[in-house]
Amino acid sequence: MNESQKSLSQFQLALRQMKQNRFAVFCLWLLGLLYFSAIFADILTPYSYENEERDFAYAPASKIHCLTEQGQFSRPFIYGRAAHFDQNHQRIYVENLQEKYLLRFFVKGDEYKILGLFPCSLRLFSVDAPGRIYLWGADSRGRDLYSRVIYGGRISLSIGLIGVLISYSIGLLVGGIAGFYGGRTDEVLMRICEMLMMFPGFYLLLALRAVVPPSFNSVQVYIAIVVILSFIYWAGLARVIRGMCLSLREREFVLAAKAMGLSDLQIIVKHILPHTLSYSIVSIMLSIPSYILAESGLSLVGLGIQDPYASWGNLLSESMGIVQIRFCPWILIPGIFIFLTVMCFNVVGDALRDCLDPHLRGEKRESCC
């Protein structure tokens, strides 16, 4: 190790190694782009998630033209379309060359509220009325799939972060208390954790979801799903943190904190749990996909977020039939977003584990030498 490496902290060394993993950095940027689009979905989409036009059911993606019929360059535009049925009763959309709708940017569209407070109607792009643009096609009710996928990211992406925040707060606290006190307290808390871990996760999720009253609206269902997922996934972390705290409680800095008169809760929160931070960060990144997949699974079988609200799971519910997939393959696009998100979180989590683990970092340094 040279002098410049000796002067760097553990965090700086981990950050330097993280930057050298180009694939992980790319996945991190991709996750940032997904969260950015979910936050600003109202502006980035041409329509709201519930704007529908039944005449355009399962319409394919709109073709954006820049050349007129005479071969001259023009502002981007789309042609109007009308639906016809062929001899097999399949819906066919044919462009009407007499109807031309210009693509415009920063136009007024469906109204929404910024931060839920300030009304606004500014949209990044759209076309002249009564034309409709479908970047990724339409669903069974003529709603823009691009808009609904971007809106659906709000629920599918946020449910992972919120669920992890709740469950890991519980897991860290319970594991810290069990490891610090030991004895009967440890026995009781660990038996509770083992009881939760004993049940199959998805079936327990279905059972708890059945307790939610059917009168709940989608917002209440969303909150209930977050609470249920948080209730299920904290037990495994608590057991790991408990094992780490059993060794940390005998360290000199813990004995010094006791001698200074700090309370047990202060010692656990301020002195013991921070030493588990490197493991917790990696575990959080690797656990977020579980929350996203659990919500998607519930919504896919009709027990999660309900129409007209959009999540990646309930958007995939339209792809349950082979006929829809055969003739409208664009309805599988939400599944691509789920795959990319899960893959990115796993790649970033593996990279963080390699960076924050000093043993792995040392092995890599020796292999390079």
Sequence and secondary structure as in RCSB ss.txt:
>XXXX:A:sequence
MNESQKSLSQFQLALRQMKQNRFAVFCLWLLGLLYFSAIFADILTPYSYENEERDFAYAPASKIHCLTEQGQFSR
PFIYGRAAHFDQNHQRIYVENLQEKYLLRFFVKGDEYKILGLFPCSLRLFSVDAPGRIYLWGADSRGRDLYSRVI
YGGRISLSIGLIGVLISYSIGLLVGGIAGFYGGRTDEVLMRICEMLMMFPGFYLLLALRAVVPPSFNSVQVYIAI
VVILSFIYWAGLARVIRGMCLSLREREFVLAAKAMGLSDLQIIVKHILPHTLSYSIVSIMLSIPSYILAESGLSL
VGLGIQDPYASWGNLLSESMGIVQIRFCPWILIPGIFIFLTVMCFNVVGDALRDCLDPHLRGEKRESCC
>XXXX:A:secstr
  HHHHTS HHHHHHHHHHH HHHHHHHHHHHHHHHHHHTHHHHSSS TT   GGGTT      EEE TTS EEE
EEEEEEEEEE TT  EEEEEEEEEEEEEEEEEEEEEEEETTTEEEEEEEEEESTT    SS B TTS BHHHHHH
HHHHHHHHHHHHHHHHHHHHHHHHHHHHHHH HHHHHHHHHHHHHHHHS HHHHHHHHHHHS TT  HHHHHHHH
HHHHHHHHHHHHHHHHHHHHHHHTTSHHHHHHHHTT  HHHHIIIIIGGGGHHHHHHHHHHHHHHHHHHHHHHHH
TTSSS TTS  HHHHHGGGGSHHHHHH GGGGHHHHHHHHHHHHHHHHHHHHHHHH HHHHHHHHHHH 
